[in-house]
Amino acid sequence: MAIDSLPESSIPITRPFGQRFEFLYSSPIIAAASICLALVVASAVFAPLLAPHDPMLLAPAQRLKPASAEFLLGTDAYGRDVLSRILYGGRISLMIGVGAAIVSIAIGLVIGLVSGFFKWIDAVMMRLMDGLMAIPSILLAIAVVSLSGASLATVLIAITIPEIPRVARLVRSVVLSAREEPYVEAAISLGSSLPKIMVRHLLPNTIAPLIVQGTYICASAILTEAILSFLGAGISPETPTWGNIMAEGRALFQIKPSLIFWPGVLLSIAILSVNLIGDAARDALDPRMKQREGAR
């Protein structure tokens, strides 16, 4: 069958790879969000070069110092430089956000592909996913950390587990729709192997939704890590994270509100920037959505 004879709805809409990322500077708001996120990521990556002091160094004689040339954001109750701790704290928070997005997408992609293609697996696997989604993510994360102990790996696992069912259900819905397309049915009738059908015909349909979903998971994981640390159920308190810094500063909020203000600002900027970029990516990577909006 010639491609000209196929219905318009069955022909995949593709765009050059470079043009798919024009959305990062197509709008002033998205451009500002991209710049802010890039600055936050750069400050975390180059924290060893930018931090003026050791973030773990205790100096009781310097406790609660105001902002000065030596301590640009002052010091905390233990004499540690707040700026250095915020810079290093961004490394942990962003690492958990990106790590949770990658791991949950990798596992959820496999589950979604298999469940969407095999109905007998779908009946069992989706009930398991529904069971996980019924448990509040914060409570599940607190339970996992409490049972296994507070560490970077444990917190990452605790945050990732609740995100896997959401990715699996997203991929499953895409596969259920794509496997009814003429080109997939033609591949099945021609005797193509199952791995080839999944990798070559079904997997490409999930890339755009997974990119968008990954941005939301990253933002959610950063926020969840801050919540866990603020509640004392996250990474050990001496490790600098944005949540730990705010948790330590809440007792001194009336004396020195900047201990909560500055890490809160960076946390808000990071989450807001990722969410805005995710919204723009959804519109840019789904041309059919833009066509529907233009037809209204």
Buried (B, 14 or more C-beta within 10 A) or exposed (E): EEEEEEEEEEEEEEEEEEEBBEBBEEBEEBBEBBEBBEBBBEBBBEBEEBBEBEBEEEBEEBBBBEEEEEBEBBBBBBBBBBBBBBBBBBBBBBBBBBBBBBBBBEBBBBBBBBBBBEEEEBEEBBEEBEEBBEBEBBEBBBEBBEEEEBBBEBBBBBBBBBBBBBBBBBBBBBBBEBBEBEBBEEBEEEEBEEEEBBEBBBBEBBEBBBBBBBBBBBBBBBBBBBBBBBBEBBBEBEBBBBBBBBBBBEEBEEEBEBBBEBBBEBBEBBBBBBBBBBBBBBBBBBBEEEEEEEEE
